[in-house]
Amino acid sequence: MEEVHAVSFGSALAALGSGIVWVLQNIAASFYNFGYAITHPQLWLDWSDKQSIMRFVYYGGSVEFFFVVFTTFLIVTAIGLWRNEFMWACVRGLEGMANTIGRFFAWAGLLMVIQQVVIVFMQRIFTRPDISMGFGIPVAFDISWWAEELKLYNALVVTLCLTYTFVQGGHVRVDLIYSAVSHRTKRVIDMVGSIIFMMPMAVLIWLYAWFFMWRHLIVPKPSASEDLDRLINKARALRWNVETIGFSPSGFNGYFLFKVLLVIMCGLIFLQAVAFFYRSFLEWKEGEESVGKYHDKDVLEQGEEPYDHAEF
């Protein structure tokens, strides 16, 4: 029995050692992979070459790409630990990007309301079967197309305003322990949450969303289980086959855009997880006086306060 436990413990140590060596090897190889990709852009950006497209598809969800991103995160973090001003600059840049994107695409909500009103008027009052919009060259589609296209506006708000809402503190939060602990404990919880939950979740969804998107853009359909050589061989039969099938005969036919937005959302979540980790660390290090430092948070001006009671 003791020999079995000894063998199991030894096997576990060997597996752990192999895993650590594998990680270190991939971190070291990421410098070469990144340098090679930068110096040979035609191998993955020249989309007139079918093999270049397949390389792009493969590396977008590959171990090599993950370790390039992971190594970049380690380097930027190391520089930020040495120079906290640099880390603050990263926080301001990433949060500023989330705010800019979110504030811009939040207008999609207004467009959605206006278009819905137009649809109701054209369908119920003017009894038109279609709607034409545009200047010079109008875009004409069946009313059912415009009605289903409203989903795209909703998807824009959800996917591209998600990190903006997080930066603004507008997400739903259930505080069972967090609100009762000290400032430094809160920052530790935030750091652990960004590393343990936000980043892995973004990476996991990316791996599924990346190949899910490409399977609706090209044929033969790529698979996450296929290696680079297999995909390169399939490149000979590659052709663009963008999904344009609607749920109804005259319905919205641009559902491939939802797959693209899903991938973009994952990238934004990962970047915001980095920014949140950096902000939490800096606020932990610099104390309570640094809470909200460089935080570009929307505030209501005089007269814009919500009306929360009625007078009779």
C-alpha positions in Angstrom: 0.0 0.0 0.0 2.8 2.4 0.9 4.5 1.6 -2.4 1.3 2.5 -4.3 1.1 5.8 -2.5 4.8 6.4 -3.2 4.3 5.7 -6.9 1.2 7.9 -7.1 3.0 10.8 -5.4 6.0 10.3 -7.6 3.8 10.3 -10.7 2.1 13.5 -9.5 5.4 15.2 -9.0 6.6 14.1 -12.4 3.5 15.3 -14.1 3.8 18.7 -12.2 7.4 19.0 -13.3 6.5 18.2 -16.9 3.8 20.8 -16.8 6.1 23.5 -15.5 8.7 22.7 -18.1 6.1 22.8 -20.8 4.9 26.2 -19.7 8.5 27.6 -19.5 9.3 26.2 -22.9 6.2 27.8 -24.4 7.0 31.1 -22.7 10.5 31.0 -24.2 9.2 30.0 -27.6 6.6 32.9 -27.6 9.4 35.4 -28.2 10.4 33.6 -31.4 6.8 33.1 -32.4 6.0 36.8 -32.0 9.1 37.9 -33.8 8.5 35.5 -36.6 4.9 36.6 -37.0 6.0 40.3 -37.1 8.8 39.7 -39.6 6.7 37.5 -41.9 3.2 39.1 -42.0 2.6 37.7 -45.5 2.3 34.2 -44.0 -0.9 35.1 -42.1 -2.1 38.4 -43.4 -2.0 37.9 -47.2 -5.5 36.6 -47.6 -5.1 36.3 -51.3 -3.3 33.1 -50.3 -5.6 30.4 -49.0 -2.9 28.9 -46.8 -2.4 32.3 -45.2 -6.1 32.4 -44.2 -5.8 28.9 -42.7 -2.7 30.0 -40.7 -4.6 32.9 -39.4 -7.5 30.7 -38.4 -5.2 28.2 -36.6 -3.1 30.6 -34.7 -6.0 32.7 -33.5 -7.1 29.8 -31.3 -3.7 28.2 -30.8 -1.4 27.5 -27.8 1.2 29.6 -29.5 -1.0 32.7 -29.6 -2.1 32.2 -26.0 1.5 32.1 -24.7 2.3 35.2 -26.8 -0.5 37.1 -25.0 0.4 35.5 -21.7 4.1 36.4 -22.0 3.2 40.0 -23.0 1.0 40.2 -19.9 3.9 39.0 -17.7 6.3 41.5 -19.3 3.9 44.5 -19.0 3.1 43.5 -15.4 6.8 43.3 -14.5 7.4 46.7 -16.0 4.4 48.0 -14.1 5.7 46.6 -10.8 8.9 48.5 -11.4 7.3 51.7 -12.6 3.8 52.1 -11.2 3.2 55.1 -13.5 3.4 52.8 -16.4 0.8 50.5 -14.9 -1.5 53.4 -14.3 -1.0 54.4 -17.9 -2.1 50.9 -18.9 -5.2 51.2 -16.7 -6.1 54.6 -18.2 -5.6 53.4 -21.7 -7.6 50.2 -21.3 -10.4 51.8 -19.4 -10.5 54.7 -21.8 -10.8 52.3 -24.7 -13.7 50.5 -23.0 -15.4 53.8 -22.2 -15.0 55.1 -25.8 -16.3 52.0 -27.4 -19.2 51.7 -24.9 -20.3 55.3 -25.2 -20.3 55.1 -29.0 -22.2 51.9 -29.4 -24.6 52.7 -26.6 -26.3 54.9 -29.3 -27.4 51.6 -31.0 -30.1 51.5 -28.3 -31.6 54.8 -29.7 -31.3 53.5 -33.3 -33.2 50.4 -32.2 -36.0 52.5 -30.8 -36.3 54.8 -33.8 -36.2 51.9 -36.2 -38.9 50.1 -34.3 -41.1 53.2 -34.4 -40.6 53.4 -38.2 -41.5 49.7 -38.6 -44.7 50.2 -36.7 -45.7 53.2 -38.7 -44.8 51.7 -42.1 -46.5 48.4 -41.3 -49.6 49.5 -39.4 -50.4 52.9 -40.8 -49.0 52.9 -44.4 -49.3 49.1 -44.8 -46.0 48.9 -46.7 -44.5 45.4 -47.2 -41.0 46.8 -47.3 -38.8 49.8 -46.2 -36.2 51.7 -48.2 -33.5 53.6 -46.3 -30.4 55.5 -47.5 -29.2 58.5 -49.5 -28.6 58.2 -53.3 -28.6 54.4 -53.3 -31.4 53.2 -51.0 -31.3 50.0 -49.0 -34.6 48.2 -49.6 -35.6 45.1 -47.6 -38.8 43.4 -46.5 -40.2 44.7 -43.2 -39.5 41.3 -41.6 -35.8 41.9 -42.4 -35.7 45.2 -40.6 -37.7 43.7 -37.7 -35.2 40.9 -37.2 -32.2 43.2 -37.8 -33.2 44.9 -34.5 -31.4 42.0 -32.8 -28.1 43.3 -34.2 -28.5 46.6 -32.3 -29.2 44.7 -29.1 -26.1 42.5 -29.8 -24.0 45.7 -30.3 -25.1 47.1 -26.9 -24.6 43.8 -25.1 -21.2 42.8 -26.5 -19.5 46.2 -27.0 -20.9 48.0 -24.0 -20.3 45.2 -21.5 -16.8 46.3 -20.4 -18.0 49.9 -20.4 -20.7 49.0 -17.9 -18.1 47.1 -15.8 -15.8 50.2 -15.8 -18.7 52.4 -14.8 -19.7 50.0 -11.9 -23.1 49.3 -13.5 -22.9 45.5 -13.3 -25.0 43.5 -10.8 -23.0 42.6 -7.7 -24.1 40.5 -4.7 -22.1 41.5 -1.6 -22.1 38.8 1.0 -18.6 39.3 2.4 -17.0 42.0 0.2 -18.8 45.0 1.7 -17.8 44.1 5.2 -14.0 43.6 4.7 -11.2 46.2 4.7 -9.9 48.1 1.8 -6.9 46.0 1.2 -8.9 42.7 1.5 -11.3 44.1 -1.1 -8.5 44.7 -3.5 -7.1 41.2 -3.0 -10.5 39.8 -3.7 -10.7 41.9 -6.9 -7.2 40.7 -8.0 -8.0 37.1 -7.4 -11.4 37.4 -9.2 -9.8 39.0 -12.3 -7.0 36.3 -12.5 -9.1 33.3 -11.5 -12.5 34.1 -13.1 -12.4 36.9 -15.6 -9.3 36.0 -17.6 -9.9 32.2 -17.8 -13.6 32.8 -18.7 -12.6 35.1 -21.5 -10.0 32.7 -22.8 -12.3 29.7 -22.7 -15.1 31.5 -24.5 -12.6 32.9 -27.1 -11.5 29.3 -27.9 -15.0 28.3 -28.7 -16.1 31.6 -30.3 -13.1 31.8 -32.6 -13.7 28.5 -34.4 -17.4 29.0 -34.2 -17.1 32.2 -36.1 -14.8 30.8 -38.8 -17.1 27.8 -39.3 -19.7 30.2 -40.5 -17.3 32.2 -42.8 -15.4 29.6 -44.8 -15.5 26.0 -46.0 -14.1 23.4 -45.4 -15.1 24.2 -41.8 -12.1 24.4 -39.5 -12.0 22.5 -36.2 -10.2 23.3 -33.0 -9.0 19.7 -32.8 -7.1 20.0 -36.2 -3.4 20.8 -36.2 -1.8 23.3 -38.6 -0.7 20.8 -41.1 -4.2 19.4 -41.4 -5.6 22.9 -41.9 -3.0 23.8 -44.5 -3.9 20.6 -46.5 -7.6 21.7 -46.4 -6.6 25.1 -47.7 -6.6 23.8 -51.2 -10.4 23.5 -51.2 -10.9 26.7 -49.1 -13.5 29.2 -50.3 -15.5 32.0 -48.5 -19.0 30.9 -47.5 -20.3 33.6 -45.3 -23.5 32.6 -43.5 -26.4 34.5 -45.1 -29.3 32.3 -44.0 -32.2 33.9 -42.1 -34.8 32.4 -39.8 -37.5 33.4 -42.3 -37.4 33.7 -46.1 -37.3 37.5 -46.1 -35.7 37.8 -42.6 -32.4 39.2 -41.5 -29.5 37.3 -43.1 -26.4 38.8 -41.4 -26.2 36.4 -38.4 -22.5 35.9 -39.0 -22.0 39.4 -37.5 -23.2 37.9 -34.1 -20.3 35.5 -34.2 -17.8 38.3 -35.0 -19.2 40.3 -32.1 -18.8 37.4 -29.7 -15.1 37.2 -30.5 -14.7 40.9 -30.0 -16.5 40.7 -26.7 -14.1 38.1 -25.4 -11.1 40.2 -26.3 -12.6 43.2 -24.6 -13.3 41.2 -21.5 -9.8 39.9 -21.3 -8.3 43.4 -21.7 -10.6 44.8 -19.0 -9.6 41.9 -16.7 -6.0 43.0 -17.1 -7.0 46.6 -16.4 -9.0 45.6 -13.3 -6.2 43.5 -12.0 -3.7 46.4 -12.4 -6.1 48.9 -10.8 -6.8 46.6 -7.9 -3.1 46.1 -7.3 -2.3 49.8 -7.4 -5.2 50.7 -5.1 -4.0 47.9 -2.8 -0.5 49.2 -2.8 -1.2 53.0 -2.6 -4.0 52.8 -0.1 -7.6 54.1 0.1 -6.6 57.6 -1.2 -6.0 56.0 -4.6 -9.5 54.6 -5.0 -11.1 56.0 -8.1 -7.8 57.5 -9.3 -8.0 58.3 -13.0 -11.4 56.8 -13.1 -13.4 58.3 -15.9 -16.8 57.7 -14.5 -20.0 59.1 -16.0 -21.8 61.5 -13.7 -25.2 63.1 -13.9 -25.1 66.9 -14.4 -27.5 69.3 -12.6 -31.0 68.6 -13.8 -30.2 65.1 -15.1 -31.0 63.3 -11.8 -33.4 60.4 -12.1 -37.0 61.2 -11.0 -37.6 58.6 -8.3 -40.8 59.8 -6.7 -44.1 61.2 -7.7 -46.0 64.2 -6.3 -49.7 64.4 -6.4 
